[in-house]
Amino acid sequence: MDVADLGLPVDVPSTALFTDQYELTMLRAALKAGTAGRRSVFEVFTRRLPDGRRYGVVAGTGRVLDAVENFRFDADVLRFLREQDIVDEETLDWLAQYRFSGDIWGYPEGEVYFPGSPIMRVEGTFGECVLLETVILSILNHDSAIAAAASRMSSAAGPRPLIEMGARRTHELAAVAAARSAYVGGFATTSDLAAGFRYNIPTVGTSAHAFTLLHDNERDAFRAQVDSLGRDTTLLVDTYDVAEAVRTAVEVAGPELGAVRIDSGDLLLVAHRVRQQLDELGATETKIVVTSDLDEYAIASLAAAPVDAYGVGTQLVTGSGHPTASMVYKLVARAESGAEGAPLVPVAKKSSGGKTSVGGRKWAARRLDADGHAEAEVVGTGPVPDALADRQLLVELVKGGEVVAREPLDAARDRHAAARANLPLSATQLSRGEPVIPTEYAHGGSGS
């Protein structure tokens, strides 16, 4: 089934206007100057990780592939551009035929990255590549920020599952992307049905305080829920008095009660008390789920508590304080001329203030230590050293305009778990620190 056919706000007919105006005015000027057809290489990278973070997580790659495929200027879009006098007729004619025909290479989704990592490389003519800057960055910056927060939270949670429940704390479309990224980062389920529908992420959910307040008393509310959903449901026990609610919940559902949820108070203290009470009532298999503005630090603080699962919302969908990955999209090489086969020459911005970049078409590889753990991110131009040939990180995503690397979301999730496990142990520490492995540069030729 095509999601777009249902009219749901989780898909768009075209991504062409998910862009900034200057991309179109650059195209207009390049067409006039005769340089729009020059072979060019753009790269996505970040100069630094968010303060204190030890690694980044690549997420959103699959959504980028969808966006590139749907980057089309239909009649309505072209009419808008004409009416707003954004581009001239020559540019409109060029846009009407636009189809990305170049190549895209990138770190596979779920992989970790570091400052300077060439997370994505887009190759083609200047005109077709420059238009993709904003849509690629908007997806990768958002999704990678959420995945990085999710990874830290899942690391802190250990084997205990995490529930993504942040839809009401962000834009309705961002919520779907956030649930997807959280799943890549290690979350087990989502409360967001649009994310479940579109990406086949397992969904969960039972009731809120409103359901308890609807009824004349807590017992009636619990009875209604158990009658509807069965004894293995999760009952919310902190609407009034937690101890009384737990007692009532077990009386209504019996010791087969699936779980209770705690959403307020001193979660560490309350979880211990609830566990003791459940055990005394014979509900030894009943699980405890905690929610309430959790982040990775709160989750870590509950490691010794008798908690079975965590529900996370606000802190997850806002990147736990870092809502963007600060990635940029820069031209790093272009052909000497417009002639077919003209060699690439490296180009790079030179400026003060930490915004310099390294020119040249790059490869990346992860060097391992004697124990098989990552010890450095090696980024270079020109030939790849033989010792790193089988450790290269970039994979082909789009070839000649055709997507060649679609994969199930579970593949990205599994890849992230493996990549994180391959890092030094200090990667999972929540204390502030530098990137867990350094980025080293190996300079060679232009890589043409």
C-alpha positions in Angstrom: 0.0 0.0 0.0 1.3 3.5 -0.9 1.1 5.7 2.2 0.6 8.8 0.0 -2.7 7.3 -1.3 -4.2 7.5 2.2 -3.7 11.2 2.4 -1.7 10.9 5.7 0.7 13.8 6.6 3.7 11.5 6.6 4.6 11.8 2.9 4.8 14.5 0.3 4.4 14.4 -3.5 7.6 16.4 -4.0 10.6 17.5 -1.9 11.7 20.1 -4.4 10.8 23.1 -2.2 12.4 21.6 1.0 15.2 24.0 0.1 16.5 27.5 0.5 16.1 30.1 -2.1 19.8 30.7 -2.6 20.2 27.2 -4.0 17.9 28.2 -6.9 19.6 31.6 -7.4 23.0 29.9 -7.4 21.7 27.5 -10.1 20.3 30.4 -12.1 23.6 32.3 -12.0 25.6 29.1 -12.8 23.4 28.3 -15.8 24.0 31.8 -17.1 27.7 31.5 -16.5 27.9 28.1 -18.2 29.3 26.4 -15.0 26.2 24.5 -13.8 27.3 21.4 -15.7 30.7 21.2 -14.1 31.4 17.9 -12.3 31.3 18.6 -8.6 31.7 16.7 -5.3 29.9 17.9 -2.1 30.4 16.3 1.3 28.3 16.2 4.5 30.4 16.4 7.7 30.5 18.0 11.1 33.4 20.0 12.5 32.7 19.0 16.0 30.4 16.8 18.1 27.9 18.3 20.5 29.7 19.4 23.7 30.7 16.5 25.7 29.5 13.8 23.3 31.9 10.9 22.6 30.5 9.8 19.2 27.7 10.6 16.7 25.2 8.3 15.0 24.2 8.4 11.3 20.5 8.3 10.9 18.1 9.4 8.3 19.9 7.9 5.3 16.9 6.0 4.2 14.8 9.1 4.3 17.4 11.0 2.3 17.2 8.4 -0.4 13.4 8.9 -0.5 13.8 12.7 -0.6 16.2 12.5 -3.5 13.9 10.3 -5.5 11.0 12.7 -4.9 12.9 15.8 -5.7 10.8 16.9 -8.7 9.6 20.3 -9.9 6.0 19.7 -10.9 3.7 22.2 -12.5 2.4 23.8 -9.3 6.0 24.2 -7.9 7.2 25.8 -11.2 4.2 28.1 -11.2 5.0 29.2 -7.7 8.6 29.9 -8.6 7.5 31.9 -11.7 4.9 33.9 -9.8 7.4 34.8 -7.1 10.0 35.7 -9.7 12.6 33.5 -7.9 14.2 32.2 -11.1 14.0 33.1 -14.8 12.5 31.1 -17.6 15.7 29.4 -18.6 16.1 28.1 -15.1 12.4 27.0 -14.9 12.9 25.0 -18.1 16.0 23.3 -16.5 14.1 22.6 -13.3 11.2 21.1 -15.2 13.5 18.3 -16.4 15.3 17.9 -13.1 16.2 14.3 -12.1 19.3 13.7 -10.0 21.5 11.6 -12.2 24.7 11.5 -10.1 26.1 9.2 -7.4 25.8 9.3 -3.6 28.1 7.5 -1.2 27.8 7.6 2.5 28.2 6.0 5.9 25.5 3.3 6.2 22.7 4.2 8.5 23.3 3.3 12.1 27.1 3.7 11.8 28.9 6.0 14.2 30.8 9.0 13.1 33.3 11.6 14.4 34.4 15.2 13.6 35.5 15.4 10.0 33.9 12.1 8.9 32.6 12.4 5.3 29.2 11.1 6.3 27.7 11.6 2.8 29.3 12.4 -0.5 27.2 13.7 -3.4 28.7 13.7 -6.9 27.3 15.0 -10.2 27.0 18.3 -11.9 27.1 21.4 -9.8 23.5 22.2 -10.7 22.0 18.9 -9.7 24.0 18.6 -6.5 23.7 22.1 -5.1 19.9 21.9 -5.0 20.0 19.0 -2.5 21.9 20.8 0.2 19.0 21.8 2.5 16.9 18.7 2.2 19.8 16.4 2.9 21.0 18.5 5.9 17.5 18.9 7.4 17.1 15.2 7.4 20.5 14.1 8.6 20.9 16.9 11.2 17.6 16.1 12.8 17.6 12.3 12.6 21.3 11.9 13.7 20.7 14.2 16.7 17.8 12.0 17.8 19.6 8.8 17.2 22.6 10.0 19.2 20.4 10.8 22.1 18.6 7.4 21.7 22.0 5.6 21.6 23.1 7.2 24.9 19.8 6.3 26.5 19.8 2.7 25.3 23.4 2.3 26.5 22.3 3.6 29.9 19.3 1.3 30.0 21.3 -1.8 29.2 19.0 -4.8 28.5 15.9 -3.0 29.7 13.7 -1.8 26.8 13.0 1.8 25.9 9.6 3.1 24.7 9.6 6.2 22.4 6.7 8.4 23.4 7.7 12.0 22.4 5.1 12.6 19.6 3.2 15.3 21.6 6.4 17.2 22.3 7.4 18.0 18.7 6.0 18.7 15.2 3.7 15.9 14.0 6.0 15.0 11.1 9.2 15.4 13.1 7.6 12.9 15.6 7.5 10.2 12.9 11.1 10.8 12.0 12.1 10.9 15.6 10.5 7.5 16.3 12.4 6.1 13.3 15.7 7.5 14.5 15.1 6.3 18.1 14.5 2.8 16.8 17.9 3.0 15.0 19.5 4.2 18.2 18.2 1.2 20.2 14.6 2.0 21.4 12.4 -1.0 21.2 8.9 0.5 20.6 7.1 3.7 19.9 3.7 5.1 20.9 3.4 6.9 17.6 1.1 5.0 15.2 2.2 6.9 12.1 5.7 5.7 12.7 4.5 2.2 13.3 2.5 2.3 10.1 5.2 3.8 7.9 8.3 2.1 9.2 6.9 -1.1 10.8 8.2 -0.1 14.3 6.4 -2.0 17.1 3.9 0.2 18.8 2.6 0.2 22.4 0.2 2.1 24.6 -2.5 1.6 27.2 -4.0 4.5 29.1 -3.3 8.0 30.5 -4.5 9.7 33.7 -7.5 11.0 31.9 -8.9 7.4 31.7 -8.7 7.0 35.4 -10.2 10.4 36.1 -13.1 9.6 33.7 -14.4 6.9 36.1 -16.0 7.3 39.5 -13.1 5.5 41.1 -9.8 3.9 40.3 -11.1 0.4 40.6 -13.7 1.0 37.9 -11.1 2.4 35.6 -8.8 -0.6 36.2 -11.7 -3.0 35.7 -12.7 -1.3 32.4 -9.1 -1.5 31.1 -8.5 -5.1 32.1 -11.9 -6.2 30.7 -10.9 -4.5 27.4 -7.2 -5.3 27.1 -6.7 -8.3 29.3 -4.8 -9.1 32.4 -1.4 -8.5 30.8 -2.1 -4.8 30.3 -0.2 -2.0 32.0 -2.1 0.0 34.6 -1.1 3.5 35.5 -0.9 3.7 39.3 0.1 7.2 40.3 -3.2 9.2 39.7 -4.0 9.3 43.4 -2.2 7.1 45.9 0.4 4.7 44.5 0.2 2.1 47.2 -3.6 1.9 47.1 -3.5 1.8 43.3 -1.1 -1.1 43.3 -3.3 -3.0 45.7 -6.4 -2.3 43.7 -4.6 -3.2 40.4 -3.6 -6.7 41.7 -7.1 -7.3 43.1 -8.7 -6.4 39.8 -6.2 -8.1 37.4 -4.8 -10.8 39.7 -1.1 -11.7 40.0 -1.1 -12.1 36.2 -1.1 -8.3 35.8 1.3 -7.4 33.1 2.8 -4.2 34.4 2.2 -1.0 36.3 3.4 2.4 35.2 4.8 5.1 37.4 4.8 8.7 36.0 5.7 10.9 38.9 7.5 11.3 42.2 10.9 10.0 43.3 11.1 7.2 40.8 13.9 5.4 42.5 12.2 5.3 45.8 8.7 4.6 44.4 10.0 1.8 42.2 11.5 0.0 45.2 8.3 0.4 47.2 6.1 -0.8 44.3 8.3 -3.8 43.7 8.2 -4.9 47.3 4.4 -4.4 47.4 3.9 -6.4 44.1 6.0 -9.2 45.4 4.1 -9.3 48.7 0.8 -9.4 46.8 2.0 -12.4 44.8 2.5 -10.4 41.5 6.1 -11.4 41.2 6.1 -11.3 37.4 4.4 -8.0 37.1 6.7 -5.5 35.5 7.4 -1.9 36.4 7.5 0.8 33.7 8.7 4.3 34.6 8.1 7.5 32.6 8.3 11.3 33.5 10.9 13.5 31.7 13.6 10.8 31.6 16.9 11.4 29.9 20.1 9.3 29.8 21.2 10.5 33.2 17.9 9.8 34.9 17.9 6.3 33.2 21.5 5.6 34.5 20.5 6.7 38.0 17.8 4.0 38.0 20.1 1.2 37.0 19.9 -0.3 40.5 16.2 0.2 40.7 13.7 -2.7 40.1 12.6 -1.1 36.8 11.8 -3.2 33.8 11.3 -0.6 31.0 11.5 3.2 30.4 9.3 5.5 28.5 11.0 8.6 27.1 9.5 11.6 25.4 10.7 15.2 25.6 14.4 14.7 26.1 14.5 12.2 23.2 12.8 14.2 20.5 14.9 17.3 21.4 18.1 15.4 21.2 18.6 15.5 25.0 19.8 19.1 24.8 21.4 18.9 21.3 18.6 19.0 18.7 21.0 19.2 15.7 24.1 17.4 14.7 25.6 20.6 13.2 26.4 18.9 9.9 27.3 21.0 6.9 27.2 20.4 3.1 30.3 21.7 1.4 31.8 21.7 -2.1 35.1 19.9 -1.8 36.1 19.3 -5.4 35.1 20.4 -8.8 36.3 19.8 -12.4 38.9 22.1 -13.8 36.6 22.9 -16.6 33.3 22.0 -18.2 35.0 19.6 -20.6 34.0 15.9 -20.3 36.6 14.0 -18.3 38.2 17.1 -16.9 40.1 16.2 -13.7 38.8 17.2 -10.3 40.6 19.8 -8.2 40.2 20.2 -4.5 38.5 23.3 -3.2 37.9 24.5 0.4 36.7 27.5 2.3 39.5 29.3 4.2 38.3 31.5 7.0 38.8 32.2 10.7 36.4 31.2 13.5 36.7 27.5 13.1 34.8 27.2 9.8 37.6 26.0 7.6 37.2 22.7 5.8 39.4 20.2 4.0 39.3 20.0 0.3 39.3 16.9 -1.9 37.1 13.9 -2.6 37.5 11.8 0.6 37.4 8.2 1.7 37.1 7.1 5.3 38.2 4.0 7.2 38.3 2.9 10.8 41.6 1.6 12.1 41.4 -1.1 14.7 43.7 -1.9 17.6 45.2 -5.3 18.4 42.0 -6.3 20.2 39.8 -5.4 17.2 38.3 -2.2 18.7 38.3 1.1 16.9 41.3 3.3 17.6 41.1 6.0 14.9 38.9 7.4 12.2 41.2 7.9 9.2 40.0 10.3 6.5 42.0 10.8 3.3 42.1 11.8 -0.3 43.7 9.9 -3.1 44.6 6.1 -2.9 43.4 4.2 0.2 46.3 2.5 2.0 46.3 -1.3 1.6 46.1 -1.7 5.4 42.8 0.1 5.4 41.3 -1.2 2.2 38.9 -3.6 4.0 38.0 -1.1 6.7 36.4 1.6 4.4 33.2 3.1 5.7 31.4 4.7 2.8 29.1 2.6 0.7 27.3 3.3 -2.5 23.8 4.6 -2.0 22.8 6.0 -5.4 24.4 5.1 -8.7 23.6 7.1 -11.8 20.5 8.6 -10.1 19.1 5.1 -9.1 18.9 4.1 -5.4 21.0 1.0 -4.9 21.1 0.6 -1.1 17.7 0.4 0.4 17.5 -1.8 3.4 15.1 -2.7 6.3 15.2 -0.4 9.3 16.2 -3.4 11.5 19.5 -3.6 9.5 20.4 0.0 10.5 19.4 -0.8 14.1 21.6 -3.9 14.2 24.4 -2.1 12.5 24.4 0.6 15.2 24.5 -1.9 18.0 27.5 -3.6 16.4 29.3 -0.3 15.7 28.8 1.0 19.2 30.1 -2.3 20.6 33.2 -1.9 18.5 34.1 1.4 20.1 36.3 1.7 23.2 34.4 1.1 26.4 34.6 4.7 27.4 32.3 5.6 24.5 29.3 4.7 26.7 30.3 6.8 29.6 27.9 9.7 30.2 30.6 11.9 31.6 31.6 14.8 29.4 34.7 14.1 27.2 36.4 14.3 23.8 35.5 12.0 20.9 36.3 8.5 21.9 38.6 8.0 19.0 40.6 10.7 17.1 40.2 11.7 13.5 43.4 11.4 11.5 43.9 12.9 8.0 45.8 11.2 5.3 46.4 13.5 2.3 47.0 12.3 -1.2 45.8 13.4 -4.6 42.5 14.9 -5.6 40.8 11.6 -5.7 39.5 12.3 -9.2 
